[in-house]
Amino acid sequence: MPSPPNPPLPRAARRSALAAVLATALLSSLTACGTTADASDGKTVTVTVGYQSKTINTVTAGTLLRSLGSFERELRAQGKRDGKTYKVVWQDYATGAPITAQMVAGKVDIGSMGDFPLLINAARGTQLRAPTRLVSVTGYNLRGALNTIVTAPGSRLRALSDLRGKKVSSSVGSASDGTLVRALQRAGIDPEQDIHKLNQQPAVGASALQSGSVDALSQFVAWPGLLAFQGKAQALYDGGALGLPTFHGVTVRGGFADRHPAVVKAFLAAQRDATRSLQAHPVDAAQRVAKATGLPPEVVYLYNGAGGIATFDPTLKPQLVAALKKNVSVLRAAKLTGPVDVGSFVDDHYLRQSYGSGYAKALRSTAHPSADEVWLRGEDRTHSFDSPGALLRFVAAHHGAVRATYVADTTTGTRWFADRSVWVRDGARLLPFATPATAAAWTRRHHGAHTVGYAAAWKQAR
């Protein structure tokens, strides 16, 4: 296990350290040996795709797309039309920051990352005269539930107010850090002065939580679900309580797109194909992604399954673009970026060409509430239920054969594991909540309502 992290730095020192890290990454990319990603001799075009295999909200532009071979098939078809040979190079990264560094250095052509890193991508591209464009979305959640703050199992921390004076691990500049900042501000807590924030990569933060070096961890998909599934964390704050959209998207180098528009169109066609495949075969898609990443299939399905936390849809919806504009102020307040012209960064004309007349309808479509589900051992499908009570009765009848259970938080609608949820008995109803805070809010408002354990819940539901 990694050594415990050093004590948190003062705010000014943290910002200086982050700026130094970003500058070093960029300098390394600019001075690295080799040719640019856009290697073309007129007949052969090499396309380098930067993706995040374990950030499973990007799978339709990364892990799943790669496993399906959709992009390569589209490029072979394009090659038959224009007589060129296309080669795809896939490069896997842990976060969006190194993808941005490689893109502005001309070494990655197409990349996928979260909404806050996308803004840094746009700002760096403009600053270094290597502009990038946001051309599609991978997965989104209109309420913000892709980001979660978790604590260690059995922690006495029950609400955001309990974080005052505590050590919290987060990846500064990430979407999950944006959730942390906004959530604390809503709770009347200064995210710079009232907590001790440690800027850590997700894996480091997860280890710090386990070792007790930090009191809480704010992270993006799939870390919170993974740690909860493993019994190493419990949800403290559901990002869905913010009610602010969060998403991941695809960005391309502007110069590359101008020289090879057919490649961008091929990528988006392949992404749409991967999206349709995920929606038609969600369990198979979860198993494919699990095999490629080493993540448990049950965790992948929590986020990417039918009605999972993430909705996969490439269209650049107005709600998401509006959220992106609001995010600029958060990054500027943290001195992580200057002004960002979101309007010039967002470019949906490639998608409009791909969809044709169907784009307007697709743009208006959003996710529908998901059914509760149970995944039994030895089965390649899930069982759906229209109420938590029906799910609990099924669990009781199949106790010992259950692989995973998924329910939606009663107030935020965020999907979570049923056996990791907080259950409330309210009259004849048994209701699930992702966090103790949302459960407590319900019991305060409903006389006689009280919490019960998961085992007691499914026994009482029989």
C-alpha positions in Angstrom: 0.0 0.0 0.0 1.4 3.5 -0.8 2.8 5.5 2.1 0.4 7.9 3.8 0.3 11.3 2.0 2.1 14.3 3.3 0.2 16.9 5.4 -1.9 19.2 3.3 -0.2 22.2 1.8 -1.5 25.8 2.3 -3.9 27.0 -0.4 -1.3 29.1 -2.2 1.2 26.3 -2.2 -1.3 23.9 -3.5 -2.1 26.1 -6.4 1.6 26.7 -7.2 2.2 22.9 -7.0 -0.7 22.2 -9.3 0.5 24.8 -11.8 4.0 23.3 -11.7 2.7 19.8 -12.4 0.6 21.0 -15.3 3.5 22.9 -16.7 5.9 20.0 -16.3 3.4 17.6 -18.0 3.0 20.0 -20.9 6.8 20.6 -21.3 7.4 16.9 -21.3 4.9 16.4 -24.0 6.3 19.3 -26.1 9.9 18.0 -25.8 9.1 14.3 -26.1 10.8 12.3 -28.9 8.8 11.2 -31.9 6.5 12.6 -34.5 3.1 14.2 -34.0 0.1 12.0 -33.8 -1.1 13.3 -37.1 1.4 11.2 -39.0 0.4 11.2 -42.7 2.4 10.5 -45.8 -0.5 11.3 -48.1 -1.6 7.6 -48.3 -1.4 6.6 -44.6 -3.0 8.5 -41.8 -2.3 7.6 -38.2 -5.0 8.6 -35.7 -4.1 8.6 -32.0 -6.9 8.3 -29.5 -6.4 9.2 -25.8 -9.0 7.6 -23.5 -9.5 6.6 -19.9 -10.2 2.9 -19.6 -11.3 3.0 -16.0 -13.4 6.1 -16.3 -16.2 4.0 -17.5 -18.5 7.0 -18.3 -16.3 7.4 -21.5 -16.6 3.8 -22.8 -18.5 4.6 -26.0 -15.4 6.7 -27.0 -12.9 4.4 -25.4 -12.9 1.0 -23.8 -16.1 -0.4 -25.3 -15.5 1.3 -28.7 -12.0 -0.2 -28.8 -13.3 -3.7 -27.9 -16.0 -3.6 -30.6 -13.5 -2.4 -33.3 -16.2 0.0 -34.6 -13.7 2.9 -35.3 -11.4 0.7 -37.3 -14.3 -0.7 -39.4 -15.5 2.9 -40.2 -12.0 3.9 -41.2 -11.5 0.8 -43.4 -14.8 1.8 -45.2 -13.5 5.4 -45.5 -10.2 4.1 -46.9 -12.0 2.2 -49.7 -13.7 5.5 -50.6 -10.6 7.7 -50.6 -7.8 5.2 -51.2 -6.0 6.0 -47.9 -4.8 3.6 -45.2 -5.8 4.5 -41.7 -4.1 3.3 -38.5 -5.5 3.8 -35.0 -3.2 4.0 -31.9 -5.0 3.8 -28.6 -3.4 5.4 -25.5 -4.8 4.8 -22.1 -4.6 7.5 -19.3 -5.8 7.7 -15.7 -7.2 11.2 -16.0 -7.9 13.9 -18.6 -5.0 16.2 -17.7 -2.3 14.2 -19.6 -4.6 13.8 -22.5 -4.8 17.5 -22.8 -1.1 17.9 -22.5 -0.6 15.4 -25.3 -3.3 17.0 -27.5 -1.8 20.6 -27.4 1.6 19.0 -28.1 0.1 17.4 -31.3 0.5 13.9 -30.0 -3.1 12.9 -29.4 -5.8 13.7 -32.0 -9.0 12.6 -30.3 -9.5 12.5 -26.5 -12.3 11.9 -24.0 -12.6 13.4 -20.5 -15.0 15.0 -18.0 -16.6 18.4 -18.1 -14.1 20.3 -15.9 -11.1 18.8 -17.7 -12.8 19.7 -21.0 -12.7 23.3 -20.0 -9.0 23.1 -19.1 -8.5 21.4 -22.5 -10.2 24.3 -24.2 -8.3 26.9 -22.2 -4.9 25.2 -22.8 -5.6 24.8 -26.5 -6.4 28.5 -26.9 -3.5 29.6 -24.7 -1.0 27.6 -26.8 -2.6 28.3 -30.1 -3.6 24.7 -30.6 -7.4 25.0 -30.3 -9.5 22.0 -29.6 -13.2 21.3 -30.1 -15.9 19.5 -28.1 -17.6 17.3 -30.7 -19.8 14.9 -28.7 -20.8 13.6 -25.3 -20.2 10.1 -24.0 -22.3 9.7 -20.8 -24.1 12.2 -18.7 -26.3 12.6 -15.6 -28.5 15.6 -15.5 -28.5 15.8 -11.7 -24.7 15.3 -11.2 -24.8 11.8 -9.7 -21.7 10.6 -11.5 -19.6 12.2 -8.7 -19.9 11.0 -5.1 -18.2 11.8 -1.7 -17.5 8.7 0.3 -16.1 7.9 3.8 -14.7 4.7 5.3 -17.2 2.1 6.5 -18.5 2.8 10.0 -17.4 6.4 9.8 -19.1 8.8 12.2 -19.3 11.4 9.5 -23.0 11.5 8.5 -23.4 14.7 6.5 -21.4 17.4 4.7 -21.4 19.6 7.8 -19.3 16.9 9.5 -16.4 17.5 7.0 -15.5 20.8 8.6 -11.9 20.6 9.7 -11.5 17.1 8.2 -9.0 15.8 5.5 -10.7 15.2 2.2 -9.0 13.7 -0.9 -9.9 15.0 -4.3 -8.4 15.4 -7.8 -8.2 19.2 -8.2 -9.6 20.3 -11.6 -11.8 17.2 -12.0 -15.6 17.0 -12.2 -15.7 15.4 -8.7 -13.7 18.2 -7.2 -16.3 20.6 -8.7 -19.0 18.6 -7.0 -17.1 18.8 -3.7 -16.6 22.6 -4.0 -20.2 23.3 -4.9 -21.6 20.9 -2.3 -19.5 22.5 0.5 -20.5 26.0 -0.5 -24.2 25.1 -0.4 -23.6 23.7 3.1 -22.0 27.0 4.2 -18.5 25.5 4.3 -15.5 27.3 2.7 -13.9 24.6 0.5 -10.5 26.3 0.8 -10.5 27.3 4.5 -12.8 24.9 6.3 -11.4 21.6 5.2 -8.0 20.2 4.5 -8.0 19.2 0.9 -5.4 16.8 -0.5 -4.9 16.9 -4.3 -4.5 13.2 -5.2 -5.0 10.8 -8.0 -8.1 8.5 -7.5 -6.1 5.4 -6.7 -3.9 7.3 -4.2 -7.0 8.8 -2.6 -8.7 5.4 -2.3 -5.6 4.1 -0.5 -5.5 7.1 1.8 -9.1 6.5 2.7 -8.4 2.9 3.6 -5.3 3.8 5.6 -7.2 6.5 7.5 -4.9 9.2 6.2 -8.0 11.1 5.0 -11.5 11.3 6.3 -13.4 11.4 3.0 -12.8 11.0 -0.7 -14.6 12.9 -3.5 -14.2 11.1 -6.8 -15.8 10.4 -10.2 -17.1 7.2 -11.8 -16.3 4.4 -11.1 -14.3 4.9 -7.9 -17.1 5.5 -5.4 -19.1 2.6 -6.7 -16.1 0.3 -6.7 -15.1 1.1 -3.2 -18.7 0.7 -2.0 -19.0 -2.6 -3.8 -15.8 -3.8 -2.2 -17.0 -2.8 1.3 -14.3 -0.2 1.5 -16.4 2.9 1.6 -19.9 4.2 2.2 -21.6 7.2 0.4 -21.6 10.4 2.4 -22.9 12.8 -0.3 -24.7 12.0 -3.6 -23.7 14.4 -6.4 -27.3 14.0 -7.6 -28.4 16.2 -4.7 -26.8 19.2 -6.5 -29.2 19.0 -9.4 -26.5 20.2 -11.8 -25.6 18.2 -14.9 -22.3 16.5 -15.2 -20.9 14.6 -18.2 -17.9 13.4 -20.2 -17.2 14.3 -23.8 -15.0 13.9 -26.8 -12.6 16.6 -27.9 -10.5 16.8 -31.0 -7.6 18.9 -32.1 -8.9 21.7 -34.4 -6.0 21.4 -36.9 -6.5 17.6 -37.2 -10.2 18.0 -37.7 -9.7 20.5 -40.4 -7.3 18.3 -42.3 -9.2 15.0 -41.7 -12.9 15.8 -41.3 -13.7 12.3 -42.6 -11.8 10.8 -39.6 -13.9 12.8 -37.1 -17.1 11.7 -38.9 -15.9 8.1 -38.8 -15.2 8.4 -35.0 -18.6 9.8 -34.3 -20.3 7.1 -36.4 -18.4 4.5 -34.5 -19.3 6.1 -31.2 -23.0 6.1 -32.1 -22.6 2.4 -33.0 -21.0 1.7 -29.6 -23.8 3.6 -27.9 -26.4 1.6 -29.6 -24.6 -1.6 -28.7 -24.4 -0.6 -25.0 -28.1 0.3 -25.0 -29.2 -2.9 -26.7 -26.9 -5.3 -24.8 -26.1 -3.6 -21.4 -25.0 -6.7 -19.6 -22.7 -7.8 -22.4 -21.2 -4.3 -22.6 -20.6 -4.3 -18.8 -18.8 -7.6 -19.1 -16.7 -6.4 -22.0 -15.6 -3.3 -20.1 -15.0 -5.3 -17.0 -12.7 -7.7 -18.9 -10.8 -4.8 -20.4 -10.4 -2.8 -17.2 -10.3 -5.3 -14.4 -13.3 -3.6 -12.8 -16.0 -5.9 -11.4 -18.9 -6.2 -13.9 -21.3 -5.4 -11.1 -19.7 -2.0 -10.7 -19.6 -1.3 -14.4 -23.3 -2.1 -14.6 -24.2 0.2 -11.7 -23.1 3.1 -13.9 -23.5 1.8 -17.5 -26.4 -0.6 -17.2 -29.9 -0.2 -18.4 -31.1 2.9 -16.5 -27.7 3.2 -14.8 -26.3 6.3 -13.3 -24.9 7.4 -16.7 -27.0 8.0 -19.7 -25.1 7.4 -23.0 -26.0 9.8 -25.8 -23.5 11.6 -28.1 -25.7 14.7 -28.6 -24.5 18.1 -27.2 -27.6 18.9 -25.3 -28.4 22.5 -24.3 -28.5 21.6 -20.6 -25.0 20.2 -20.8 -23.6 23.2 -22.6 -25.2 25.5 -20.1 -23.7 23.5 -17.3 -20.3 23.7 -18.9 -20.6 27.5 -19.0 -21.4 27.6 -15.3 -18.4 25.4 -14.5 -16.0 28.1 -15.8 -16.5 30.2 -12.7 -15.5 27.3 -10.4 -12.3 26.7 -12.2 -11.5 30.4 -12.4 -12.1 30.8 -8.7 -9.6 28.0 -8.1 -7.2 29.8 -10.5 -7.0 26.7 -12.7 -7.9 28.5 -15.9 -8.6 31.9 -17.3 -11.7 32.8 -19.4 -13.0 30.1 -21.6 -15.2 30.7 -24.7 -17.5 27.7 -24.4 -19.4 28.8 -27.5 -16.4 28.5 -29.8 -15.3 25.3 -28.1 -18.5 23.4 -28.7 -18.8 22.2 -32.3 -21.8 20.0 -33.1 -21.7 20.3 -36.8 -20.1 16.9 -37.3 -22.8 15.3 -35.2 -25.5 17.1 -37.1 -24.1 15.7 -40.3 -24.0 12.2 -38.8 -27.6 12.3 -37.5 -29.1 14.3 -40.4 -32.8 15.3 -39.8 -32.9 13.1 -36.7 -30.6 15.3 -34.6 -33.2 17.7 -33.3 -35.3 14.8 -31.9 -32.2 13.1 -30.4 -31.2 16.4 -28.8 -34.5 16.7 -27.0 -34.4 13.1 -25.6 -33.2 12.6 -22.1 -33.0 9.7 -19.6 -36.1 8.1 -18.1 -36.3 6.9 -14.5 -34.8 3.4 -14.2 -36.4 0.3 -12.9 -34.9 -1.5 -9.9 -32.8 -4.5 -10.9 -31.4 -7.8 -9.6 -28.6 -9.7 -11.2 -28.5 -13.3 -10.2 -25.4 -15.5 -10.3 -24.9 -17.5 -13.4 -27.3 -15.3 -15.5 -26.4 -13.0 -18.4 -29.5 -10.8 -17.8 -31.1 -8.8 -15.0 -34.6 -8.9 -13.5 -36.4 -5.6 -13.3 -39.0 -4.4 -10.7 -41.3 -1.4 -10.5 -40.8 -0.9 -6.8 -38.2 -1.4 -4.0 -40.7 -3.7 -2.2 -41.0 -6.0 -5.2 -37.2 -6.1 -5.5 -36.8 -7.0 -1.8 -39.3 -9.8 -2.1 -37.4 -11.2 -5.1 -34.2 -11.0 -3.1 -35.7 -12.8 -0.2 -36.9 -15.6 -2.5 -33.5 -15.9 -4.1 -31.2 -15.2 -1.1 -27.8 -16.7 -1.7 -28.1 -16.6 -5.5 -28.0 -12.8 -5.8 -25.0 -11.3 -7.6 -25.9 -7.6 -7.4 -29.0 -5.4 -6.6 -29.6 -1.9 -7.8 -32.2 0.6 -6.5 -32.8 4.3 -7.0 -32.5 6.8 -4.1 -36.0 7.8 -3.1 -35.3 11.5 -3.3 -32.5 12.0 -5.9 -33.2 9.0 -8.1 -29.5 8.1 -8.0 -28.9 4.4 -8.6 -26.9 2.6 -5.9 -26.3 -1.0 -4.6 -29.3 -2.1 -2.6 -27.1 -3.7 0.1 -25.1 -0.6 0.4 -28.1 1.7 0.6 -29.7 3.1 3.8 -33.2 1.7 4.1 -36.2 3.4 5.8 -39.4 1.9 6.9 -42.2 4.4 6.4 -45.6 2.8 7.2 -45.9 -0.2 4.9 -43.2 1.1 2.5 -39.5 0.2 2.5 -37.5 3.0 0.8 -33.9 3.1 -0.2 -31.5 6.1 0.1 -27.9 6.3 -1.2 -26.7 8.3 1.9 -27.5 8.6 5.6 -28.2 12.3 5.0 -31.0 11.8 2.5 -32.4 9.0 4.7 -32.3 11.3 7.8 -34.0 14.1 5.9 -36.8 11.7 5.0 -37.3 10.4 8.6 -37.4 14.0 9.9 -40.2 14.9 7.5 -42.2 11.7 8.0 -43.5 10.9 11.5 -42.9 7.3 12.4 -40.4 6.6 9.6 -37.2 4.9 10.8 -34.1 3.2 9.4 -33.7 -0.5 9.1 -30.8 -2.7 8.0 -30.8 -4.3 4.5 -31.3 -7.8 5.8 -34.2 -6.7 7.9 -35.7 -4.9 5.0 -35.8 -7.9 2.7 -37.0 -10.1 5.5 -39.8 -7.7 6.3 -40.8 -7.5 2.6 -41.6 -11.2 2.4 
